[in-house]
């Protein structure tokens, strides 16, 4: 009884112990908002006439492809090396 073992230390608690799931969620939500804003702005430009509509569709195509490429992780190998 004279030598009792100390109590077990509490489990370590970290704020980012979810293996990056919250970061993936933030990325997906950011992609959804950017896509929604792009589509709404494009639809608004189409209502202004044919020339602004064509410019809006061409620009939206590039923006949506960039959002898609960001989502599939084309640059993930570069991030892993750093």
N, C-alpha and C positions, 0 to 999 in steps of 0.2 A: 504494500500500500504506500510505501514511502516513495516509490518511483512510478508515478503515473505517466502515461504517454500523453504528449500534448494533443489537443484536438486537431482534427484534419483542417487544413487550410481551405477556405471557401473556393469554389471554382472560379477561374478567371473570367471576368466579364469584359467583353469588348464591344464597341459600338459597331464595328464592321465585321462581324463574325458570320455573315450570311453567304459567304463565297461569291460576292459580287452580284447577288440577285437584285438588290435594291438599285445598283447601278444600271443593270440591264432594264429594269422597270423604268427608271428615269429616261434612259435612251429611247425606249419604245414610246413613252408618253411624249417626249420631245418630237419624235418622228411623226406621231399622229397629229400633234398640234401644227407642225410645219406643213404637213400635207393638207390639213383642213384649211389653213390660212391660204395656201397656194391655190387650192381649188376655188375657194370663195372669191379671191381677188381675180382669178382668171374668168370666172363667171361674170363678175362685175364688168371687167374689161370687154367681154363679148357683148354686153348690153350697150356699150358706148358706140359700137359700129364695127365694120369689118376690119379696118386697119388696126385699131387698138386690140381687137379680138385676136387677130393673127399674131400680133406681137406678143400678146399675153399667152397664147397657147404655146408658141415656140419657147418663150421664157419658162413657162410652167413645166414643159417637157424636160428641160435641162435641170430645173430645181428638183423635180420628182425623181429623176435618175440619180442625182447626187444624194438624195435622202435614201434611196434604195441601196446604193453602193455603200453608204455609211452603215446601213443596217446589216448587210451581209458580212461586214467585217473585212473588207479588202485590205485595210491597213493593219490588221491585227498581228500579222507576222512582224511588222516593224515595231509595234508596241511591245511585243514579247522580247525582242532583242535588246531594247533599251532598258 
